[in-house]
Amino acid sequence: MQPVIVCAATRQELSLLVRSLGALKSRRRGGRETYRGAVGELEVVLAVAGIGKVNTASALTALLESFTPSLVINVGCAGAFAGSGLHVGDLAIASAEVYGDEGVQTPDGWEPLDLIGIPSLERKGVRYFNEFPLAKLPAERAVQLAGALRITARRGRFVTVSTCSGTSGRGEELARRFDPLCENMEGAAAAHVSLLYDVDCLEVRGISNMVEDRDLSRWNIPQAVEKAQRFILKFLETYHEQ
């Protein structure tokens, strides 16, 4: 059975999975903290990639040069946009990831990479600029599992940013531009690299905060990362049945 790779930006977003799977430290790949565990006969490789797109892309590239997984899972927390139907403690499952910063600022406003005409990736005759689709089947199974577990989860587009949105105004701008459920700092890179290596990618994030004027008293990162990891653990437990 091919392994599954699970990556997260921080140790906090991965530590529950490491403990639950009895994962042991493995050889560092790409300079990143890496663990290997199992769910039954399914090997699971876990990596603390680091915050941001570059860290995620380099860590995942190193992993995909070392392993041939059946699935890459990107897990962590995210900020939900007003109107997404999500609240702190809910789960979001990505149908697509969008680079929210890459583009051109013109006198008429921001434009995506299509304006330049150079794709971020061209694969099998398809040119990808800002948006990268995630594998449909794992996401659908995740939605079904959430329903069976009576967990509030929504599937939709995510946006990946380099600068977290700390104002309601910025959140409204991104919501109008991309119609996303939530924002994060790594997901588009994980989707991009997975597509480059032709590996299915699933992204699940717990909602830690709303995208609004920044107020840390309204955040709950521990709850968000715990819920996301517990869900991924259940997903892995049923993965061999899929």
C-alpha positions in Angstrom: 0.0 0.0 0.0 1.4 3.4 -1.0 1.9 5.8 2.0 0.0 9.0 2.7 1.9 12.2 3.3 0.4 14.7 5.9 2.0 18.1 6.1 1.3 21.1 8.2 2.9 24.5 8.8 3.6 24.1 12.5 4.2 21.4 15.1 0.9 22.4 16.8 -1.0 21.6 13.7 0.5 18.1 13.6 1.4 17.0 17.1 -1.9 15.2 17.9 -1.5 13.1 14.7 2.1 12.3 15.6 1.0 11.1 19.1 -2.1 9.2 17.9 -0.2 7.3 15.2 2.7 6.5 17.4 4.9 8.2 14.8 8.6 8.2 15.3 11.1 10.8 14.1 12.5 10.0 10.7 15.3 11.3 8.6 14.9 15.0 8.0 14.0 15.8 4.5 14.4 19.2 3.0 15.6 20.2 6.5 12.2 19.6 7.9 11.0 17.6 11.0 9.6 14.4 9.6 7.8 11.4 11.3 6.7 8.0 10.2 3.7 6.2 11.7 0.9 3.9 10.6 -2.8 3.2 10.7 -3.0 -0.5 10.3 -1.1 -1.4 7.2 -1.2 2.2 5.9 2.1 4.1 6.3 1.7 7.8 7.1 4.6 10.2 6.7 4.1 13.5 8.6 6.1 16.7 8.1 6.3 20.0 9.8 6.8 22.1 6.7 7.0 25.6 8.2 4.9 28.7 7.6 4.2 30.1 4.2 4.3 29.0 0.5 8.0 28.6 0.1 8.4 26.4 3.1 5.5 24.2 2.1 6.6 23.9 -1.5 10.2 23.0 -0.6 9.2 20.5 2.1 6.7 18.8 0.0 9.0 18.6 -3.0 11.6 16.9 -0.8 9.0 14.4 0.4 7.7 13.6 -3.1 11.3 13.0 -4.3 11.6 10.4 -1.5 8.1 8.8 -1.4 5.4 7.9 -4.0 2.3 8.5 -1.9 -1.3 7.8 -2.9 -2.4 11.1 -1.3 -1.0 14.3 0.1 -3.0 15.8 3.0 -2.5 19.5 4.0 -3.9 20.1 7.4 -4.0 23.2 9.7 -6.1 26.2 10.7 -7.6 29.0 8.7 -9.6 32.2 8.9 -13.1 32.1 7.5 -14.7 34.8 5.5 -18.0 36.4 6.5 -20.7 34.9 4.4 -18.9 31.5 4.1 -21.4 29.9 6.5 -18.4 28.8 8.7 -17.7 29.7 12.3 -14.8 29.1 14.7 -14.5 25.4 15.3 -16.0 24.3 12.0 -14.0 22.5 9.3 -13.3 23.6 5.7 -12.4 21.2 2.9 -10.8 22.7 -0.3 -12.3 22.1 -3.7 -9.6 24.5 -5.2 -6.8 26.7 -4.0 -6.0 30.2 -5.3 -2.9 32.2 -5.0 -4.4 35.4 -3.7 -1.3 37.7 -4.0 0.4 36.7 -7.3 -0.7 39.0 -10.1 -0.4 42.6 -11.3 -1.6 45.8 -9.6 -2.8 48.0 -12.5 -4.4 51.5 -12.6 -7.7 49.7 -12.9 -7.1 47.4 -10.0 -5.6 44.0 -9.3 -5.3 41.4 -12.1 -4.3 37.7 -11.8 -1.4 36.1 -13.5 -3.4 35.5 -16.7 -2.6 39.2 -17.5 1.1 38.4 -17.8 0.3 35.3 -19.8 2.9 33.1 -18.1 1.3 30.1 -16.2 2.5 29.0 -12.8 2.3 25.5 -14.1 1.5 23.8 -17.4 0.6 20.1 -17.2 -1.1 17.8 -19.7 -2.0 20.7 -21.9 -3.7 22.7 -19.2 -2.3 26.1 -18.0 -2.7 26.9 -14.4 -2.3 30.5 -13.4 -3.7 31.4 -9.9 -6.1 28.6 -9.3 -5.3 24.9 -8.7 -8.0 22.3 -8.3 -7.7 19.6 -5.6 -8.6 16.0 -6.1 -12.4 15.6 -6.2 -12.8 12.1 -4.8 -10.8 12.5 -1.5 -12.7 15.8 -0.8 -16.1 14.2 -1.5 -15.2 11.3 0.9 -14.1 13.9 3.5 -17.4 15.7 3.2 -19.3 12.4 3.6 -17.2 11.4 6.6 -17.9 14.8 8.2 -21.6 14.2 7.7 -21.4 10.8 9.2 -19.6 12.2 12.2 -22.0 15.1 12.5 -19.2 17.6 12.1 -20.0 21.0 10.5 -17.9 21.2 7.4 -18.1 23.0 4.1 -16.3 22.4 0.8 -15.3 25.2 -1.5 -12.5 27.4 -2.8 -9.7 28.5 -0.4 -7.4 31.5 -1.0 -3.7 31.4 0.0 -2.1 34.8 1.0 1.3 36.0 2.0 -0.2 38.7 4.2 -2.9 37.5 6.6 -6.0 39.7 6.4 -6.3 41.6 9.6 -9.1 44.0 8.6 -12.7 43.6 7.6 -12.0 45.7 4.5 -9.3 43.4 3.2 -11.5 40.4 3.9 -14.4 41.9 1.9 -12.0 42.6 -1.0 -10.8 39.0 -1.1 -14.3 37.7 -0.7 -15.5 39.7 -3.7 -12.5 38.8 -5.8 -12.3 35.0 -5.2 -15.5 33.9 -3.4 -13.5 31.7 -1.0 -14.5 30.0 2.2 -11.3 30.8 4.1 -7.7 32.0 3.8 -4.4 30.4 4.8 -0.7 30.8 4.0 0.3 27.4 2.5 -2.5 25.5 0.7 -2.0 26.7 -2.9 1.6 25.7 -2.7 0.6 22.2 -1.5 -2.0 21.9 -4.3 0.5 23.3 -6.9 3.4 20.8 -6.0 1.0 17.9 -5.7 -0.4 18.6 -9.2 3.2 18.9 -10.5 4.0 15.4 -9.2 0.5 14.1 -10.3 -0.5 13.1 -6.7 -4.0 13.7 -5.3 -4.2 16.4 -2.7 -6.7 16.9 0.1 -6.7 20.0 2.3 -8.7 20.2 5.5 -8.5 23.2 7.9 -10.1 24.0 11.2 -11.5 27.5 11.5 -9.6 29.4 14.1 -11.0 32.9 13.5 -13.1 35.0 11.2 -11.5 37.3 8.7 -12.3 40.7 10.4 -10.6 43.5 12.2 -7.9 41.5 14.0 -9.0 40.6 17.6 -7.1 37.6 19.1 -9.5 37.4 21.9 -12.0 36.0 19.4 -9.6 33.3 18.0 -9.4 29.7 19.1 -6.4 28.1 17.4 -6.1 25.1 19.8 -9.7 24.1 19.1 -9.3 24.5 15.4 -6.1 22.5 15.0 -7.4 19.7 17.3 -10.6 19.3 15.4 -8.8 19.2 12.1 -6.3 16.6 13.3 -9.0 14.4 14.9 -10.9 14.5 11.6 -7.8 13.6 9.6 -7.2 10.7 12.0 -10.7 9.4 11.3 -10.2 9.9 7.6 -7.0 7.8 7.7 -8.7 5.1 9.8 -11.2 4.6 7.0 -8.8 5.2 4.1 -8.0 1.6 3.5 -11.8 1.0 2.9 -12.0 3.6 0.2 
